[in-house]
């Protein structure tokens, strides 16, 4: 599931955020500062050289602020599952519901989905159905047909692959699609590494650039997918690393 982080309406329960912070042993001064930060903000919009009037905003949370993900996590802290067989994973505004379905019984799973939709409506959060997707992992030769899931009268798209926390997950639990995505990003960044080499930068700076820009992409969730990668995909990764070594020089192998 994907939760949109757009908060609407004047009745936002930011007092709930402050109370949760206070229960987490935050000082009263910090709680007061948080309330002041969330309410009474001045905002204006500039477009094509025209600037709007200054408006006072007391809803939502400022985007691109390092504090906003923390506040959002506190705000959605009480969004949990009641059924122990359903796992709810949350990371910022990304939410995933996972359950092992036996005998085509999806009642518990569907019940938790309805509970999640209800929780969102009660807490002034809008569930983005356009970004909501479902995937069924069934490795049997003849998988059973399941009734499509609907949310607010909108059908949930059934996907063969979907992106979760920067990793592409396939319904066959193979990682070729994920590795293709990683190699594509790494090769795009390799262009800049080649340009830096043409400027005759020292190998130390080239290594630093590769480590921070390219290697971080190649190692994304590597502990999850590397052991399950095929020999062919492993060879493709090795060729990419060897190409980088040639660009940097003999100091990096």
PyMOL commands that set and color helices and strands:
alter all, ss='L'
color gray80, all
select helices_A, chain A and resi 14-23+28-38+68-75+107-122+129-131+176-198+203-218+222-225+231-248
alter helices_A, ss='H'
color red, helices_A
select strands_A, chain A and resi 3-7+41-43+46-47+50-51+55-57+86-91+94-99+125-127+133-134+150-151+154-155+157-158+161-164+167-170
alter strands_A, ss='S'
color yellow, strands_A
deselect
rebuild
show_as cartoon
